[in-house]
Structure formats: structure tokens, C-alpha cells
């Protein structure tokens, strides 16, 4: 998948947290957005400008694309504000928000109680389902009738994962799910060290280092484009408890107390229909495979 492997090449560049122009604190005069640009289909780095992209601040000839960028374009039009995209690693997003380098995290981030202690969130801008990335041969062997209409049960997952290795990206809800619902229930299920990105976790599954990777369904669908030997394992995620049920929803992070920006964004999101959101995500997932 062309864009995916290019995204891996710029992972090192993403490690640099770019500061706002002149070191000034981001204000509500424009939408200064932080994202990884390495998290398909939510966001990734492109090397050609198109109707779907926005330039990455401080990165000449590199552009952000993806569902988050489509939402950013929509928000820009709805609010009449300019957008500025800053590329940074996942762990730098919230610190950069609180430091004022950016004023929004639009990066496929879930509103969790832990994150809510340090930042505020808008209403969700996408709701999804839990799924697992798995080798096609393992899917056929363990879940021969698996489909969106016939998802695997929790008991079936525990049986198939017993004695196997699971992996995920660091500091995302899926990584926490591995311990909470699998390795703590069956000690033979090994939780591999989390990777810095979903593409790197997906590579472990493709190479056989890991058996499966949990993530939001659109992310898993996009990761199947790494090679033809990877598939989506659909699951009945009703086993998720309490706040974990919110783990498949993503919201925009805003600095605590910036109610003006939250209200502005929520007003705009309220006008974006579910059909539009699903179309935008579907289009982004298709582009990520090109």
C-alpha cells in the first residue's frame, strides 16, 4: 500500500513536535490541529497535494490526508476559520495542547476518564466498532464463518487467542483492552510490547510475530492493505464494560476551559450527518489503499 509505507518512512520525522509560527500560543482565531499523520485511515502523510489534503506545517512538500483531514476541512468551512496541521507523535499531542502549541487534537482520539483529567473533549465525530487484524489463514482456521453479520463472540476470541500473542499501538484504548479482557483472563495470552504506530503493529501480525491486533474497524480495514494475507476479524464487542463501551468513539481534544472553541466545534459537528461521516471515512479508507 503506497501511502502506508511512505507513512512508515516519515515516522521518524513525526517524532519532532513542531511549534507554532514564531513560538506563539495558538488562539481560537484559527484551528491549529495536532495529529500523527501516520494513523490510517484517520490521518497519514501524503507527498502530493490534492483536493483531500492540507499542508503539514513546517514540512515542505508533505501533506496530511485522511478522515481527520476531511473533518478538519469541513470544520474550516463551517466555522470560517483557517486550518493549520501540525505533525507530532501520539504521546506529544496532549502535552502540546496544554502548552498552547496547538488548540485541537483531531487524531482519532477517544474521550477517556484518564484523558479527561487533563483536557476537554467535544462530542464524538465518529462512532465505530471493535475489530481485530488477523492473518487470513488464521481467520479461516479459527473463524471460518466470520462476517460483519456473524461476528466472533468473546468466548470464541478467548479460545482462539489462548497461547497466542496480541499487539497494539501504545497509548490507545485497544492496547488496554488486551490486558483487561484477554491476558488477565488467560495468562497464556501474551501482550507484546506496544508499538509506536498501528502500521508497525500490523507488520507484526503480517510477519507472524503477533497473532492479532485490536483497533477500530476502519483502522483494521485500512491495515489489511499492507498485504493480501491480512483480514478483518469482526467481533461482538458487547463484552466491553462501562467506559470501555465509549472506546470505539473518537472526539476532538481541546484545552481545559476553552469552552468557546468546544461550543463552536460542537455546533459545526451537529450539522454533520452520520451518513456524511461514514462516506468521508469510507472515502479515506479507499484512498489509504492507493
C-alpha positions as CSV (number, residue, x, y, z in Angstrom):
1,X,0.0,0.0,0.0
2,X,1.8,3.0,-1.3
3,X,0.8,5.7,1.2
4,X,1.1,3.3,4.2
5,X,4.8,2.5,3.5
6,X,5.5,6.1,2.8
7,X,3.9,6.9,6.2
8,X,6.3,4.5,7.8
9,X,9.2,6.3,6.2
10,X,8.2,9.6,7.8
11,X,7.6,8.1,11.2
12,X,11.0,9.4,12.3
13,X,10.1,12.9,11.2
14,X,6.8,12.6,13.1
15,X,8.9,12.4,16.3
16,X,9.6,16.1,16.1
17,X,6.9,18.2,17.7
18,X,6.6,21.3,15.5
19,X,5.9,24.6,17.3
20,X,3.5,27.3,16.2
21,X,4.8,30.0,14.0
22,X,7.1,32.3,15.9
23,X,6.6,30.2,19.1
24,X,3.3,32.0,19.7
25,X,0.4,30.3,21.6
26,X,-2.4,29.1,19.4
27,X,-5.6,31.1,19.8
28,X,-9.1,30.5,18.6
29,X,-8.6,32.7,15.6
30,X,-7.7,29.6,13.6
31,X,-7.9,25.8,14.1
32,X,-4.3,24.7,14.9
33,X,-4.6,20.9,14.8
34,X,-2.2,18.2,16.1
35,X,-2.2,14.7,14.5
36,X,0.2,11.9,13.9
37,X,-0.1,11.9,10.1
38,X,0.7,8.1,10.5
39,X,-2.6,6.6,11.6
40,X,-4.5,5.4,8.6
41,X,-7.3,5.9,7.7
42,X,-7.7,8.7,10.2
43,X,-4.6,10.6,9.1
44,X,-1.4,10.0,7.2
45,X,1.3,11.7,5.3
46,X,0.9,12.3,1.5
47,X,3.6,13.5,-0.8
48,X,1.3,15.2,-3.4
49,X,-1.2,17.9,-2.9
50,X,-4.9,17.1,-3.8
51,X,-8.4,18.2,-3.1
52,X,-8.3,15.9,0.0
53,X,-5.1,17.2,1.6
54,X,-3.8,20.0,3.8
55,X,-0.2,21.1,4.1
56,X,1.7,19.9,7.1
57,X,3.2,22.9,9.0
58,X,6.9,23.2,8.5
59,X,7.2,20.2,6.2
60,X,7.8,21.4,2.7
61,X,6.1,19.2,0.1
62,X,4.3,17.0,2.6
63,X,0.6,17.0,3.2
64,X,-1.9,15.4,5.6
65,X,-4.7,13.2,4.3
66,X,-7.3,11.0,5.9
67,X,-10.7,11.1,7.7
68,X,-9.4,13.6,10.3
69,X,-8.3,15.9,7.5
70,X,-11.7,15.7,5.8
71,X,-13.3,16.6,9.1
72,X,-10.8,19.5,9.5
73,X,-11.7,20.8,6.1
74,X,-15.4,20.6,7.0
75,X,-14.8,22.4,10.3
76,X,-12.9,25.1,8.5
77,X,-15.7,25.7,6.1
78,X,-18.4,25.5,8.8
79,X,-16.6,28.0,11.2
80,X,-14.9,30.2,8.6
81,X,-11.5,29.6,10.2
82,X,-8.2,28.8,8.7
83,X,-6.7,25.3,9.5
84,X,-3.1,24.6,10.3
85,X,-1.9,21.0,10.6
86,X,1.0,20.1,13.0
87,X,2.5,16.6,12.8
88,X,3.6,15.0,16.0
89,X,3.9,11.7,17.8
90,X,0.9,10.4,19.7
91,X,2.4,11.0,23.2
92,X,3.1,14.7,22.3
93,X,-0.5,15.5,21.4
94,X,-1.9,16.3,24.8
95,X,1.3,18.0,26.1
96,X,1.3,20.2,23.0
97,X,-2.3,21.0,23.5
98,X,-1.7,22.1,27.1
99,X,1.4,24.0,26.1
100,X,-0.6,26.0,23.6
101,X,1.4,24.8,20.5
102,X,-2.0,23.6,19.1
103,X,-5.6,24.3,20.2
104,X,-7.1,21.0,18.9
105,X,-6.3,17.3,18.9
106,X,-8.1,15.9,15.8
107,X,-6.4,12.5,15.6
108,X,-8.8,9.6,16.2
109,X,-8.5,10.1,20.0
110,X,-11.0,8.5,22.4
111,X,-12.5,10.5,25.3
112,X,-11.4,8.5,28.3
113,X,-11.7,9.3,32.1
114,X,-7.9,9.5,32.3
115,X,-7.5,11.9,29.4
116,X,-10.5,13.9,30.7
117,X,-8.4,14.8,33.7
118,X,-6.1,16.9,31.6
119,X,-8.1,18.0,28.6
120,X,-11.7,18.5,27.5
121,X,-13.5,16.8,24.6
122,X,-16.1,17.7,22.0
123,X,-19.0,15.4,21.1
124,X,-17.8,12.4,19.1
125,X,-17.1,12.9,15.5
126,X,-17.1,9.2,14.6
127,X,-18.5,6.1,16.3
128,X,-17.2,2.7,15.2
129,X,-16.9,-1.0,16.3
130,X,-14.1,-3.1,17.7
131,X,-12.4,-5.4,15.3
132,X,-9.1,-7.4,15.1
133,X,-6.5,-7.6,12.4
134,X,-5.5,-11.2,11.8
135,X,-3.8,-13.3,9.1
136,X,-6.3,-14.6,6.5
137,X,-5.2,-18.2,7.1
138,X,-5.7,-17.8,10.9
139,X,-9.1,-16.3,10.3
140,X,-10.2,-19.2,8.1
141,X,-8.8,-21.8,10.5
142,X,-10.3,-20.3,13.7
143,X,-13.3,-18.3,12.5
144,X,-14.4,-19.9,9.2
145,X,-17.9,-18.3,9.1
146,X,-16.8,-14.8,10.4
147,X,-18.5,-11.8,8.9
148,X,-20.0,-8.5,9.9
149,X,-23.3,-10.2,10.4
150,X,-21.8,-13.2,12.2
151,X,-19.1,-11.7,14.5
152,X,-17.0,-13.7,16.8
153,X,-18.1,-13.9,20.4
154,X,-15.9,-13.2,23.4
155,X,-15.7,-16.9,24.3
156,X,-14.6,-17.7,20.7
157,X,-11.9,-15.0,20.9
158,X,-10.6,-16.3,24.2
159,X,-10.4,-19.8,22.7
160,X,-8.6,-18.7,19.6
161,X,-6.2,-16.3,21.4
162,X,-5.2,-18.9,24.0
163,X,-1.4,-19.3,23.8
164,X,-1.1,-16.6,21.2
165,X,0.4,-13.1,21.1
166,X,-1.6,-9.9,20.8
167,X,-0.2,-6.4,20.0
168,X,-1.4,-2.9,19.5
169,X,-0.2,0.7,19.3
170,X,0.9,2.3,22.5
171,X,-1.5,4.6,24.5
172,X,-4.7,3.7,22.6
173,X,-7.7,2.0,24.1
174,X,-7.1,-1.2,22.1
175,X,-3.8,-1.7,23.9
176,X,-5.6,-1.5,27.2
177,X,-8.2,-4.0,26.1
178,X,-5.5,-6.7,25.6
179,X,-4.8,-6.8,29.3
180,X,-8.3,-6.1,30.6
181,X,-10.2,-8.7,28.6
182,X,-7.6,-11.2,27.4
183,X,-4.2,-11.6,29.1
184,X,-5.6,-11.0,32.6
185,X,-8.3,-13.7,31.9
186,X,-5.9,-16.2,30.3
187,X,-2.3,-15.9,31.3
188,X,-1.2,-17.9,28.2
189,X,-2.3,-14.9,26.0
190,X,0.8,-12.8,25.7
191,X,0.7,-9.0,25.4
192,X,3.6,-7.9,23.2
193,X,5.3,-4.6,23.8
194,X,3.1,-1.9,22.2
195,X,4.4,-0.3,19.0
196,X,4.6,3.4,18.2
197,X,2.1,3.1,15.4
198,X,-0.7,0.9,14.0
199,X,1.3,0.1,10.8
200,X,4.2,-1.3,12.9
201,X,1.7,-3.4,14.9
202,X,0.1,-4.6,11.7
203,X,3.6,-5.6,10.4
204,X,4.0,-7.9,13.4
205,X,0.7,-9.6,12.6
206,X,1.7,-9.9,8.9
207,X,5.0,-11.4,9.8
208,X,3.6,-13.8,12.4
209,X,5.3,-12.2,15.4
210,X,1.8,-11.5,16.7
211,X,-1.5,-13.3,16.2
212,X,-3.9,-10.3,16.1
213,X,-4.2,-6.6,16.7
214,X,-7.3,-4.8,18.1
215,X,-8.5,-1.5,16.8
216,X,-11.5,0.5,15.5
217,X,-13.0,-1.3,12.5
218,X,-11.9,1.4,9.9
219,X,-8.3,1.2,11.2
220,X,-8.3,-2.6,10.8
221,X,-9.8,-2.4,7.4
222,X,-7.1,0.1,6.3
223,X,-4.3,-2.1,7.8
224,X,-5.5,-5.1,5.6
225,X,-4.0,-3.1,2.7
226,X,-0.5,-3.9,4.0
227,X,-0.7,-7.2,2.1
228,X,-3.2,-9.7,0.8
229,X,-2.6,-12.1,3.7
230,X,-4.3,-9.9,6.3
231,X,-8.1,-9.8,7.1
232,X,-10.7,-8.3,9.4
233,X,-11.9,-10.4,12.3
234,X,-15.3,-9.0,13.2
235,X,-16.3,-9.3,16.8
236,X,-19.4,-8.8,19.0
237,X,-18.0,-6.2,21.3
238,X,-20.9,-6.3,23.8
239,X,-18.4,-7.7,26.3
240,X,-16.8,-4.3,26.7
241,X,-17.8,-2.9,30.1
242,X,-18.6,0.6,31.4
243,X,-16.5,3.4,29.9
244,X,-14.8,0.9,27.6
245,X,-18.1,1.0,25.5
246,X,-17.0,4.5,24.6
247,X,-13.7,3.3,23.4
248,X,-14.9,3.0,19.8
249,X,-15.9,6.7,19.6
250,X,-13.4,9.4,18.8
251,X,-13.7,13.1,19.8
252,X,-11.7,16.3,19.4
253,X,-9.4,17.2,22.3
254,X,-9.5,20.8,23.4
255,X,-7.5,22.5,26.3
256,X,-9.4,22.6,29.5
257,X,-11.6,25.7,29.9
258,X,-11.7,26.6,26.2
259,X,-15.5,26.4,26.2
260,X,-15.7,28.9,23.3
261,X,-13.9,26.5,21.0
262,X,-15.8,23.4,22.2
263,X,-19.1,25.2,21.6
264,X,-18.0,26.3,18.1
265,X,-16.9,22.8,17.1
266,X,-19.9,21.1,18.6
267,X,-22.3,23.4,16.7
268,X,-20.5,22.5,13.5
269,X,-20.4,18.8,14.2
270,X,-24.1,18.8,15.0
271,X,-24.7,19.7,11.3
272,X,-22.5,16.8,10.0
273,X,-24.8,13.8,9.5
274,X,-23.9,10.2,10.2
275,X,-24.2,9.5,6.5
276,X,-21.7,12.2,5.7
277,X,-19.3,10.9,8.3
278,X,-19.5,7.3,7.1
279,X,-19.0,8.5,3.5
280,X,-16.0,10.6,4.5
281,X,-14.4,7.6,6.4
282,X,-15.2,5.2,3.5
283,X,-13.5,7.6,1.0
284,X,-10.5,8.0,3.3
285,X,-10.1,4.2,3.7
286,X,-10.2,3.8,0.0
287,X,-7.6,6.5,-0.6
288,X,-5.3,4.9,2.1
289,X,-5.1,1.8,-0.1
290,X,-3.9,3.6,-3.2
